[in-house]
Amino acid sequence: MAFGDQLVDAGGKIAPDDDGDIGELNEIVGFHIRLAHGACYRHFTETFAELELTQKQVSALWLVDDHPGISQIEVGTRLRMDRATTMTIVNRLQARGFMRREKSATDGRKQALFLTDRGHDALAQAKEAIRAHEAWLKSRFTQKEVDTLMELLARIHE
């Protein structure tokens, strides 16, 4: 039985604090991936608070910077986002003056994406924040462990 946040035994006495044991959940790989994702997401959000950019927005800026003129559809495909999400992200980045759309020179049905000067500046700031975030994350591992972790995670998402 629980009393507030404390456990109470059958005799009504407050039981000692739990030791944090999560039982069989500790054997669930997906549970640990969710916890790790949560920790990474919280740190990323704190690191990026001043920039007011989401992970997906930064990824879109970075991809467009690496591939000027990439189509909006291709951004969504490469970042594994649906069309509606991709359009919303591009719309927000365009509204903030970070990105511009042009008709594709090769296919008039497609939107070619380019960063503006403000977009390049925002991406430069984001890359600094990412370096800090990555340093925080990688500090928990040796380089060999980082390489192994990247390989193992790629098996899940590829």
Buried (B, 14 or more C-beta within 10 A) or exposed (E): EEEEEEBEEEEEEEBEEEEEEEEEEEEEEEEEEEEEEEEBEEBBEEBBEEBEBBBBBBBBBBBBBEBEBBBBBBBBEBBEBEEEEBBBBBEBBBEBEBBBBEEBEEEEEBBBBBBBEEBEEBBEBBBEBBEEBEEBBEEEEEEEEBEEBEEEEEEEEE
